[in-house]
Amino acid sequence: MQRVFSGVKPSGIITLGNYLGAMRNFVEMQADYECYYSVVDLHALTVPQDPQALRQQALTLAALYLAIGIDPQQATLFVQSHVPAHAELGWLLQCSSYMGELSRMTQFKDKAAEQESVTAGLFTYPTLMAADILLYQADVVPVGEDQKQHLELTRDIAIRFNNRFGETFTVPEPVIPKVGARIMSLTDPTKKMSKSDNPASYISLLDEPNVIKKKINRAVTDSESVVRYDPDNKPGVSNLLVIHALCAGETVTSLEDRYSGQGYGVLKRDTIDAIVAVLEPIQARYRELMAGDGEQVLAILRQGAERADAVAQATLRRVQAAMGLILP
């Protein structure tokens, strides 16, 4: 089996966009790949965090991984900071990376513009992301369009290291879903759905049905009243069609045919039903997992960290030896 690695930051709400654009694909990959999925809490520290909130968000994210269908018997689920090799390899890869290539990362520029002061960690975290992936010799990495640049940097670092020190890392390939990779904001469908935006702009995986109904009914469309997939000229309607199609397991074309000659009200009503049908079982499973202070989740994370650590340590030792460090 080829290996997959993917990580999600526990930095707040997990949106329907996160699920449809990335996390649902994680579930589908379990049967065909050896999967390593991580709650990448060290990445969250690149910007200020409330410690108590961060702990709760990490546990919530892990529970949601499980609630959407990640099976700990098939995939390895763990918290990044529970495997020390991530931080150590991150430093070693910093020493194989260049200021110029890190300064070109568009996410650094965007996030730095939002901060009063910028940490060194925010600047160098693409090397930690590279370490996350390369530790597990991942063959493929499911990423959204906004992370593609970081994966390209990971590939560059791996190739550079292999050329200098000998074949050490597997050079990973990106897997980017063609449909649904970018679920857009409900209030501004020219922008990606983001948890950092106005709450009306996104749907949380834990939103109740009445909240979902209110948000979809208020979602931006246009004045044309024609249901047609046209992202350039009808971004709001196109976004609803994509969300509906992905939730209902249908094609956008079939939905265009179904709603031909009908107004946006019918499309929104049925989109609400499709979203609720997907999220209700996830929410029920989440509540089960979080009962008893989430001890069931914590036990799974501990087991996952043990499995991940064994693989990560083997890679780290190869890197240390290649770079001339004395092994303990």
Buried (B, 14 or more C-beta within 10 A) or exposed (E): EBBBBBBBBBBBBBBBBBBBBBBBBBBEBBEEBBBBBBBBBBBBBBBEBEEEEBEEBBBBBBBBBBBBBBEBEBBBBBBBBBBEBBEBBBEBBBEBBEEEBBEEBEBBEEBBEEEEEBBEBBBBBBBBBBBBBBBBBBBBBBBBEBBBBBBEBBBBBBEBBBEEBEEBBBBBEBBBBEEBBBBBBBBBBEEBBBBEBEEBBBBBBBBEBEBBBBBBBEBBBBEEEBBBBBBEEBBBBBBBBBBBBBBBEBEBEEBBEBBEEEEBEEBBEBBBBBBBEBBEEBBEBBEEBBEEEBEBBBEBBEBBBEBBBEBBBEBBBBBBBBBEEEEE
